[in-house]
Amino acid sequence: MGTHSAPALTERRFHGSTDRTSRRHPELIAAGETGELVPPSDVQALADAILRLARDASLRACMSAASRRRAVECFGIAQMVGRYTQLYDRELARRRARGVHAGAGLGATIE
């Protein structure tokens, strides 16, 4: 597979629940696009996914490129700054609604 990033392989839980990483960050792995998801403890499914990737350089290259695009688009500096800005804006609005001075510690009120 060389020095290029490899597509992700992870287990998928049944009954609508996914593994812990995918549940917290569903955008990390897009099944069949940026990696493969296999049922937990399904050795055959895992082996099949590994063999499929090992045998198909084109599939690996496509998944690798898609993974890189997703990482840059979803987790790049601009996206991180945007999410932090939204978080701070929400907290500031919440504090203002409660009458808390923006620069004050938790629990401080405007006098």
C-alpha positions as CSV (number, residue, x, y, z in Angstrom):
1,M,0.0,0.0,0.0
2,G,3.0,2.3,-0.1
3,T,3.4,5.5,1.9
4,H,0.0,6.9,0.9
5,S,-2.7,7.0,3.6
6,A,-4.7,3.8,3.8
7,P,-8.5,3.7,3.8
8,A,-9.9,3.0,7.2
9,L,-11.2,-0.3,8.4
10,T,-13.4,-0.4,11.4
11,E,-16.2,-2.5,13.0
12,R,-19.8,-1.6,12.7
13,R,-22.2,-2.5,15.5
14,F,-25.6,-3.9,14.6
15,H,-29.1,-2.5,15.6
16,G,-28.4,1.0,14.4
17,S,-25.4,1.6,16.6
18,T,-21.9,2.1,15.2
19,D,-18.5,1.7,16.9
20,R,-17.6,4.4,19.4
21,T,-15.5,6.5,17.1
22,S,-18.1,6.6,14.3
23,R,-20.9,7.3,16.8
24,R,-19.1,10.3,18.1
25,H,-17.8,11.4,14.7
26,P,-20.0,9.9,12.0
27,E,-18.2,11.9,9.4
28,L,-14.9,10.1,10.0
29,I,-15.7,7.0,7.8
30,A,-18.0,6.9,4.9
31,A,-18.5,3.2,4.2
32,G,-17.3,2.3,0.7
33,E,-16.0,5.8,0.1
34,T,-13.3,6.6,2.6
35,G,-13.0,3.1,4.2
36,E,-14.7,-0.1,5.0
37,L,-17.0,-0.8,7.9
38,V,-17.4,-4.4,9.0
39,P,-19.6,-6.0,11.7
40,P,-17.8,-6.6,15.0
41,S,-16.2,-10.0,15.6
42,D,-16.9,-10.9,11.9
43,V,-13.5,-12.3,11.0
44,Q,-14.6,-13.2,7.5
45,A,-16.0,-9.7,6.7
46,L,-12.8,-8.2,8.0
47,A,-10.6,-10.5,6.0
48,D,-12.8,-9.9,2.9
49,A,-12.4,-6.1,3.3
50,I,-8.7,-6.4,3.8
51,L,-8.3,-8.6,0.8
52,R,-10.5,-6.4,-1.3
53,L,-8.2,-3.4,-0.5
54,A,-5.0,-5.4,-0.8
55,R,-6.0,-6.6,-4.3
56,D,-7.3,-3.4,-5.7
57,A,-4.8,-0.5,-6.0
58,S,-7.4,1.7,-7.7
59,L,-9.9,1.2,-4.9
60,R,-7.2,2.0,-2.3
61,A,-6.2,5.1,-4.3
62,C,-9.8,6.3,-4.6
63,M,-10.5,5.7,-0.9
64,S,-7.2,7.4,0.1
65,A,-8.0,10.4,-2.0
66,A,-11.6,10.6,-0.7
67,S,-10.2,10.3,2.9
68,R,-7.8,13.1,2.3
69,R,-10.5,15.3,0.8
70,R,-12.8,14.6,3.8
71,A,-10.1,15.4,6.3
72,V,-9.2,18.7,4.7
73,E,-12.9,19.7,4.1
74,C,-14.2,18.6,7.5
75,F,-11.2,19.0,9.8
76,G,-9.0,21.7,8.3
77,I,-7.9,24.8,10.1
78,A,-10.7,26.9,8.6
79,Q,-13.3,24.5,9.8
80,M,-11.8,24.2,13.2
81,V,-11.7,28.0,13.6
82,G,-15.3,28.2,12.4
83,R,-16.5,25.7,14.9
84,Y,-14.7,27.4,17.8
85,T,-16.1,30.7,16.7
86,Q,-19.6,29.3,16.7
87,L,-19.0,27.8,20.1
88,Y,-17.7,31.1,21.6
89,D,-20.6,33.0,20.0
90,R,-23.2,30.6,21.5
91,E,-21.5,30.8,24.9
92,L,-21.4,34.6,24.7
93,A,-25.1,34.8,23.7
94,R,-26.0,32.4,26.5
95,R,-24.0,34.5,29.1
96,R,-25.6,37.8,27.8
97,A,-29.0,36.3,28.1
98,R,-28.3,35.4,31.7
99,G,-26.8,38.9,32.4
100,V,-23.3,37.6,32.8
101,H,-20.4,39.9,31.7
102,A,-18.6,38.4,28.8
103,G,-15.2,38.6,30.4
104,A,-16.3,37.5,33.9
105,G,-15.7,34.1,35.3
106,L,-18.5,31.6,35.7
107,G,-21.3,32.8,37.9
108,A,-20.3,36.5,37.7
109,T,-23.1,39.0,37.0
110,I,-23.2,42.4,35.4
111,E,-23.6,45.1,38.1
